[in-house]
Amino acid sequence: MSGFRGGYVGKILRIDLTRRKYLTQPLPAELAYNYIGGYGIGGRILYDEVPPWVSAFDPENLLIFSTGPVNGTPTPVAGRHTVVAKSPLSGFFGDANAGGFWGAELKAAGYDILVIAGRAEKPTYLFIRDGEVKFGDATPYWGLDARESERRLKKDLGDTEIQVSNIGQAGENLVRFAGILTDEANRIAARCGLGAVMGSKRLKAVAVRGSSRVPIANEEEFRKISQEVIKFVKEDKNLQMFSKGGTPLYFGPLWQLGDTPGFNWTARQLNPEGLSWPGGYEAILSGTRSCYLCPIGCRRISTVKDGAYAFEASVEGPEYETVSMLGSNCGVTDAKAVAKANDLCNLYGLDTISTGGTIAFAMECFERGLITKEDTGGLELTFGNADAMIKMIEMIAFRHGFGDILAEGSRRAARIIGGSAEEYAIHVKGVEIAAHDPRVFQGGGPHYACAITGGRHTEGLTIDWEILGRPRDGLGLPKPDKSPKGKGYAAKIIEDWTAFIASAGWCWFADLNAAYQQEENFVKAFNAVTGLNFTIKDALLAGERIINIRKAFNVKHGASRADDKLPKRLLEEKGRAGTVVNLAETLGEYYEARGWDPQSSKPTREKLTQLGLQDVAKDLWS
Ligand code: SF4
């Protein structure tokens, strides 16, 4: 018995790749209740066990696969697991999450959390089946793309129902923005370069298979809430549209709003028709698919059968972020070319946001004469040149030629290129900014500037509340107005809430698209699954604690106030909406709401004490 009434399996699996040993530990109840799961529990473990002198590629860095209590249960829209490690892109806290079936299967195999340390002597895979762990020789799979290596591993293990998380060549080659794929390279824990951490450990894949059922504390209440959510998802017009169009649905409207970046975050215009759904995206859309028991099913299947951009039939198509970062942000307007680029990124295991951001940066450097065809190996790396973009993706994944420089990410590449290049690298803490422009929503400024994991879009953007009309009265936020006042505070509250939702194991789209209608219903579902008795206030407090433990990791690893900044372009050059980010009012308000010292940006002793983090207060302030 784990001591948990529901949701948690109650076990942590620890792997030492250097010694080829493993150990099972009970999941402490206090850790679960205080940090929930996902990047909460993962964050606390990383804070406690990875000291500042360990760099991202050192064997002592931990690679943590983490689930939340709703994963592996029939909770609607909860098919995501999280990966945590020190990021090779930022040098600070890194996390990423992926949809699919892997997280549910890890729990069925008997574990909530998988903590991987060390470095294998030769390419290795792990196979975890119903509590048992096998270290396998991954030499035959090393060098294969993520889809092929998953298929071969399943065949060799003789079970097509196995779920696999693995890396492609980009992770093996330590590309600093490589991700970790699952579901035959259709889903990816993309951000922060955690696939490169996996590559540095010579770990090609983690296969999981299990037969246990995750207990639910209050079955009757759980059934009632789940049925209501599923009914709402099936009847609500907006959710039905999202179900049909997936995230590409947002591209057209967000482009018009000026939120979607184009031509490396400049004000240059293009015709968005070729990339929009409905619109040019329809030419590639051939079906839909779901993550584990998700009633929305927003995943797009795409097909390009013929021509230069053909790829394997029925793999997954580009999401909004990819359409934006490899499409409009690189000046490319052909959905087929973007779909091809997307598939290559999936096969090699590259984060499409950082890949698009880094190539767009290089395109601007090329057009400004900071780099030439001599640097790029003859490639005319101009905006809109889809073929050059596709070629560069391959060069990055294999670190060929100029791709070796771009494989370092835009911040490091800019330093290598020199001159004014740093002005065109659009990142926060080295992590390229996702495709939502903080020049169009006021909470975006402090959110991105202070983001613990850099330029992320899934950690509490205020755009849905500020611009898209999503009420947040459940979180105590008023109807927004146009003034900057209150937006720093709102960013803090929405981030805290998002940290709870993500750590519990929900897909971000459940909250963004109001699939549970009100925040209160998430908490009810959480309580029904776990048997706990949380209120929204408790959930926000847990979210705040989770944000602060990750922030404390950054502080311990050298982050300072100077790292809480935005690229000059976003502060000084007007975007397509005709605005710049104004941090003057929002940043101070954000620090105050957070209880972070505005000079050093460290969480204050009082704030840490209030969150029950006295040990962290001692670390940071004595
Ligand atoms: S909403 Fe989409 S990404 Fe999220 S769990 Fe459902 S199918 Fe997966």
Boltz pocket constraint, residues with backbone or C-beta under 6 A from the ligand:
constraints:
  - pocket:
      binder: B
      contacts: [[A, 77], [A, 78], [A, 79], [A, 80], [A, 99], [A, 100], [A, 289], [A, 290], [A, 291], [A, 292], [A, 294], [A, 295], [A, 296], [A, 297], [A, 298], [A, 299], [A, 507], [A, 508], [A, 509], [A, 510]]
      max_distance: 6.0
